[in-house]
C-alpha cells in the first residue's frame, strides 16, 4: 500500500545536458528505501498521466521529463501542485517544448522556501534508532583496523611504521641527503604533513626526533642538528630551531626507489604518489627494532647488530644455493642476541632463545656497574651503561627516594657525572656497608635491572603476525628478491631503449651526407623526421 503523503527523495532535479529528469536519490540508506523510492516515482508518473488525461490534456515522455520540479526534496503533494500549475497555464510550462523556459524554470523557481514551510518537519529532523551494540562494534572495528594497519605496527619488509616511511620519503623528495646541508625540521614536517601524512605536526616531529636519537635508535635514520633531547627524558627543541637530514644508512633504505622497485599508491588527496614500502637494502626491522601499541595487540622488537643480521641473511642465501634449509640454531650462532644502543648486559640466554624461537620472550637487562674503592676507605658504585629506554633522571630520582624512605640504607652521596666522554652515575656509600648488598637492592628496586618483553609482531600483507627470527629474515629476503628483480628489469628496459637509439645513430652515421641533405631539404622538423623514417626505416624514437 502506497501512502500518498510519503516523502519522495527520488524526485530530485538531475540535469543531464539539455534535459532534466527524475531520478532516485543515491543517498537512500538501504535497498528497502531505494525500492520504495522507485515505486513511488513510477506511481507518480502513472498518477500524473491519469490526472492530465482526466483534465483533457496529455504529455509525452519527453515533456514529462521536462517538468522542472526543484533541486530540493519534495513531497507527492508538491509534485501535484506543479502539475496543476502546468494545466492552469503556468508561465514556465506554457509551451510544449520550451528550451528557454526550462532555463528560466531552473533559474527563477523560488518556491523552495515555500515548499519547506509546507513540508513535514519529520523529513529533516527524523531521529533514526540504531542498535548501540552493533554501532559500537562496527565503529570500533574500523578504528582498530586503522590503528593496526596504518599507524602503530611496522611492515615486516622495511621495519617502518607509515609515519616513519613518509618522513624518510619526504626527505628524499626534498633532496635532503647526507651530502647536503641540514634543513629546518619544520620544513620536513610541513612537507610530510601536506603531502603524505594528514595528522598532527607534533606526532610527525616526535617520530622524526626518535629516528635521530642515538640512545633510542640503534642506527639513527636521521642526522639531527640541534637539541634533540637527552637520555634524561628532556624533550627536543621546537622544530623551528632544529635541523635534520638523512643519515648515511637511511640512504640504503631508499636506494633505487626511482627504479620501479616498489609499488606506489595515491596519497590521501590523490595529488601525489607515496611508496607502500621502502626498498630497504638492509633488514631494518631487526637492526633498529621497534615498539608500538595498537588495539588489542602490541609489538616490541629489540634492535640488533647490523653485521650479525647481514651475516645471517648471507647464511640463508648460501644455504638456498646449496639446496639446504637453514635452522634457527644456525641463525642463533650468528645473531647472539639483541644489541641495545645504550649498552648494558643481558642476563642468561633463555629469554633470547624463547623470543627467537616463538616470537615472544622476556629478556633481563642489567646496567653495567663497577664498585670503586675511594681514598677515605669508602666505596662507590659507578654506573656507566643503562638498560634500553631507561630514563636516567628518573632512575636517580628513584634511588634518592629509596634512600629517603630507608628502603636502601648506606648511600651518602648521589651524583650524575655524565659528560661528553660518556655516562657516569656515582653512588657513594658509607664505610660500614657492603657495596654488593646495596647494589643488589638497587637491582631489585630500580630500573638498574629491567625486563625487555619481546613481542615480534609485524604486518605481513597488511595483517599482524607474530614471527620467529627465521620467518622475519625469510620475509625480508623475499622482499629483496622482488626489489632486485624489478630493479634489473628497469635497468634492462632502459639499456634496451638506449641501444635502440644508438642503432638509429649508427645508421645515420653510415649515411651522414644523405641525412644532412634530407634535413636541409625539409621545410620543418616534422617533414625531416618523416623523410628519415621513410628513407632509412627508422622508428619514431630513433628519428627524433
N, C-alpha and C positions, 0 to 999 in steps of 0.2 A: 504494500500500500504506500503510495507516494503522497507525502504531505506537501501541499502547495506552498506552505509557509516556510518550507525547508530552505535554509541558506544555500545558495548555489555558487560555491567558489569556482566552479568551472566557467562561469560567464565572465571572463576577463577579456580585456581587449588585446588581441595579438595582431601586430602589424607585420605582414609578410609582403614587403614591396608595396604594391598598389592596393592590395585587398586587405580587408580587415575581417578576421574570422573569429568564431567562437573556439575556445579550446579548454580542455580540462586542466585544472590547476596542478602543476607538477609538484607543488608543495603539500599535496594531500598526504596525511600522515601514514596511512596504510592502504592495502589493497581494497579493503572493505569500503573505505571512504571514497577511493578513486572510482570504484564501480558505481557507487551511489551517485557521484557527480555526473558521470557519463549518462547514466539512466535518466537523471533529471534533465540533462541537456537535450537528450532525444525527445523526452516528454514535452519540453518547452517548444521544440521545433514543431512537433505534431499539433500541440495546443495552439501555437501561433498561426499555423496554416489553417486550422479549423476556424479560429477566430476571424481570420481575414475572409475566408470563403463565406462565412455567415454574414459578414458585413458587405458582401458583394464585391470583394477585391481579392487579388491574388498576387503572390510574389514567386519568382523563380529562385533557384538555389543561390545564384549569384547575388540577387537582390537581398535575399535573407542574410547572406554573409556580409553584405554591405551595411547592414544596420549597425551603426556605431553606438554601442551601449556606453561603457565607461571603463577606464583602466582600473577602477576600484571594484571590489567585490560587491555583487548585487543580490538582492532577493528576487524571487519569482515575481513579486508584486511590481517592483521597479521595472523589470523587463516588460511586463504587460502595459505599464504606463507609457513606455516609449512606443509600443505598437499602436496604442490609442492615439498618441500624438501624431504618428505617421498617417493614420486614417483621417485625422482631422485636418490634414494638410499642413503639418509642421514644416516650417521654413527650411529645415535641414534635410528633409526627405521628400521634397515636393516632386522632384523628377525621378524617373525610374532608374537612371544610370548616372548619377551626378558626381563626376570625379572631383570638381571643385567644392561641391557641397560636403563631400567626405572630409576634405582637408579642413573646411570650416567647422564641421562637426567635431573633429578632433581638437581643434584649437579653441573653439568658442563654447563647447559644452561646459557650463559651470554649475552643473547640478550635483556635484559631488557632496558639497556641504549639506544641501537639502536632503540628499539621499541618506547621508549618515545620520541625520537627525531622525529620519523616519525608520531607520533600521533597528532591528532588535539589538539591544545593548549586549546581549549574551554572545553575539558574534565575536566581539573583540575581547570581552572580559570573562570569557568562559574559563572556569577552573577545571583543569584536567586532573583526574585522580590517577596516581601511579602507585605501584607496589614498591614501598620503600626498600624492602629487602632486595628485590630484583634490581632496582635502580642503583643501590649501593654496590651490589655485586658487579654489574656491568661497568659502572664508572670507575670503581677501584681496580678492576682487572685491566682496564685501559691504561690507567695511571701506572700500575705496577709494571706492565709490559714496556711502557715508555721508559721507565727508570732502568729496567733490566737491560733492554736492548739498545738504548740510546743515551745513557748517562753514566751509570756507576760502574759498569763492568768492561774490562778490556777485551779486544779481539785477540784470539789465540795467535793470529798470524803476525801482527806487529806489536802486540802488547800495549796498545794505546787506547785510552777512552776517547770518545768523539771530540771532546773539548781540546784534548792534547793534540790530536791529529790535525784539527782545524787550525790551531795556533801554529804548529810547525809548517803546515802547508801555506798559511797566510804569510809567514816569514819568508818562505821560499819564493812566493809570488812577489814579495817586496824586494827580492834580491838581497836579503839581509843575511848573507853568508858569513863564515868565519874570516874571510879575507876582506870583508867590507867593514866600514866603521859601525859602531853601535848606533842603534836608533832608539828614540824615546819609546818606552813601553806603552804609553798612551796611544801612540800611532799603531802599534802592533795590535793592541786590544781593540781599538776602533775598527781596524780592517777586519779582524776576526769576527767581531760582533756584527758589523754591517754586511759582510759578505756571506758568512757561513754559520755563525752561532748566535741566533736571536734570543739571547738571555742576558742576565745582568753582567755589567762590566767587572764587578768585584769577583764573580766566580771565574771569569776568564783570567783576570790578573792573578788570582790565587793559584790557578793551575800553572800559569807562566812562572810565577815565583818558585813554586815547588820544583819545577823542572830545572831551575837554576841553582838550587841549594845543594851543595856537595855533601851535606850531612843527611839530606832526605833522599837524594837520588844517587845511586852508586856511580853512574857515569852521566853527569848532567847533560841534558839535551839542549840547554840554553846557556849561553855565556853571558852572565849578568854583569852590569857595570853600575855600581852604586850600592845603596843599602838594601840588601835582600833578606834582612832578618838575621837571626842567630840561633844557635843551638839552645840558647836560654829561653826561646819562645818569643823573642821580640819580633814584631811584625815588620814587613818590608816598608820602605818609604812609599809615599804615594806615587802612582805610575807617571805623574807629570815630572817627577825628579829622576827616576831610574831609567836606565837604558839597557838594551839587550841585543843580541844577535845569535844566530845558530852556532852551536858548538861544532867542533870537527866531527865528532861521532854522529851527530844528528844529520850531517850531510849524507852519511851512509844509509840513514833511514829513508832519505828522499832520492837516493841515487836512481837515475834512469826513469824517473816518474814521467818524463816527457816522451818516453818511447813506447807508449801504449802498454806498459807493464801491468797496470791495474785498471779496474773499472772506475769510471766517473759517473756521478749522478747529479741531477739538478739540485741546487741549493734550495733553501726554504721559499724563496720567491721566484725561483726559476730564471734568475738573471745571470747566474754563474754556475760553474761546474765544480764539484768537490770530489776528492777520491774516497772510495768506500774503505780503502785500506792503503797503507804505505808499502812500497816495495821491501823495505826493512832488510838490509843486507846482513844483519846480524840478529840473533834471537833475543829481541829486546824484552819480551815478556819475562824470560828467566834472568836475563842480565840485569835489568833495572827493577824487576818485581813491580808490584802494585798493591794497593789496598782500596777497597770500595764497599760501601754498604748499599745494597739495592733493597727491594721489597721482598721479604721472606728468604733472603739469601745474602751472603757477603763473600768477598774474596780477600785473601791476604797472602800474596806470593812474595817470598823473600828474594832479595837481589843475590846474584851470583857473580863469580869471577868470569870476565869475558873470555879469557884464554881457555879456561876449563870447559865452558859451554861450547865454544867453537870446536875444540878438540873432540867433544862428544858428538857433535854433528858430523865431523870428518870421519869418526869411527863408524857411524851408521852408514855413511856413503860408501866407505871401504867394504863394509860387510855386505852391502847390497851388490857391489861389484863381484864379490866372491860368492854371491848367492847364499849368504849366511844370515841368520837372524841375530840381531843384537839383543842381549838380555839387559835387564835393569841392573844386574850385578856388575856387568861390564861398564855401564854408564856411571854407576856409583864409585867405581875405581878411578874414573876420570874426574867427575864432579864430586868432590869430597863433602861439600856442604855449602850452605849459604855464605856469602861474603858481604857482610854489612859495612856500609860506608863509615860508620863510627867505630869500627873495630869490635872489641870485646871478645870474650871466649864463649864457645858453645860447650855445654856440659854433656858429655856422652853422645853416642851416635844413634841411640834407639829412636829418638824423636825424628831425626833426619831420615832414617830408613823408612819409618812408618809413613812420613809425609811423601817421600819419593815413590813408594810402592802403591799407596792408596789415594794420595791426593789430599790427605788430612793428617795432621800430626801436631805435637806440641814440642817446640824446641826451647830448652832452657838456656838463657844467655846471661852471662855474669860479667860484670865490669872488670877491667884489668887494674889490679891494685898492687901496691907494694908497701911493706912495713919498713920504714926507715928509722934507725936509731938517731937520736939527737944528742947534742953535746952535753946537755944537763941531765942525762940519764933517762930522759923521757923517750917515748916513741911516737911516731906519727904515721897515719895511713895516708898514702898518696894515691889518688885515683887518676889514671891517665887515659882510660878509654871507657865509654859508657855503652850500655846496650842500645840497640837501634830504637830510634824515636823516643828516647827518654829525654825529658826537659831538665837540663842541668840546674837551672834556677829553682825549679820546683823540688828537685831532689835535695838541694842544700837546705831549702826551707823545711822539708820533711825531717831531715836529720836534726835540724835545730829544734823542731817541735818535739821529737823523741827525747832529746836531751832535757828540754824544759819540763816534759811530763814524767821524767825519771824512768822512762822505759829503757833507755840506753844510758848507762852510767859510765863516767870516766872521761868524757870529752871536755877539754879545757879551751880549745880554740878551733874555729872552723873558717877556713879562708878559700876563696876562689882565686887561684893564681894563674888562671888561663891567660895565655898571651898568643902572639903570632907564632911562637915556637910550638905551641900545641896545648892540649888540655891538661890542667893540673888543679885538682881539688885537694887541699891539705886538711886532715882531721888530726889535731894534736890531742894526745892522751895524757892522763896522769901517770905518775911513776908506778903507782901500786896496781894498775890494771893490766890484765893480759890482752895485748892488742888483737890476738887471734879470736878471742871470745867476743870482743867489741865488733870486729869485722863480721863475724858470723851473725851477730844480732842485726847488724846493718843489712846484711844479705836477706835476712828474714823479713825485716820490717820496711825496707825501702826498695826502690827500683834499681839498686845496685845489682840485684839479681831479678831478672824478669823472664816472663814466658812469652814466646812468639808463637801464636796459634796459626799454623799453616792451613789455608784452605785454597787449594789450587783450582780455582774456578775461573773459567773464561768463556767467551762466546765462540761457539763453533757453528758456522752457518746461521748466525744470529740467535742461537739457542744456548742457554747457560749449561755448561758441562763441567763436572769435577773430573780432572785427569791426573794420571801419574806423570812422572817426569818424562818417561819414554813417549807417551802419547803426545805431550806438548812438543817434543823435538820432532816427532814424525809429522805433525800438522804444519810445523814451521818449514820442514824440508819440502813438503808437498807444495806449500806456497811458493817457495824458492824455485821449484821446478817450473811452475806456471810463469813466474816472473822472467826467468831466463829464457824459456821457450818464446814468450811474447816479445821479449827484447830482441831475440835473434831473428824472429820473423820480421820485426820492424826494420832492423838493420839490413836484412836481405832485400826487402822491398825497396828501401832507399838506394841500396847498391845497384839493384836491377834498373831502377829509374835513371840513375846516373849513367850506367853502362849504355842504356838505350840512347840517351842524349849524345854520349861520346861516339856511338856508332854513326849517328847522323853527322857529327862534326868530321869524322873520318871521311865520309862520302863527300862532304863539302870541300875538304882539303884536297881530295883526289881530283876534283873538278872545280878548283878555286876560280879559274878565269871565267868559266861559264856561269858560275854562281854570281860573281860580281857583275857580269853582263846582264843577267836576268834581273838582278836587284836594281841596276841603273836604268833599265828599260821600263821598269814598273812605275805606275803613277803613284801608288801608295803602298803602305806596308801590307795590307790585306791581299793586294794583287800579287806582290812579290812572294808572299807566303804560299798562295795558291799555285803560282807558277813553279815554285821549288818542289811542292808536294807532287805536282803532276809530272815534272821532268825527272826527278830522282827517286820517286816513290817513297818519300819521307812521310813520317806520321806528323800529326798536328804539333805534338810536343817537340819533335826534332826540328821542324821548320821554324817554330817560334824562337 
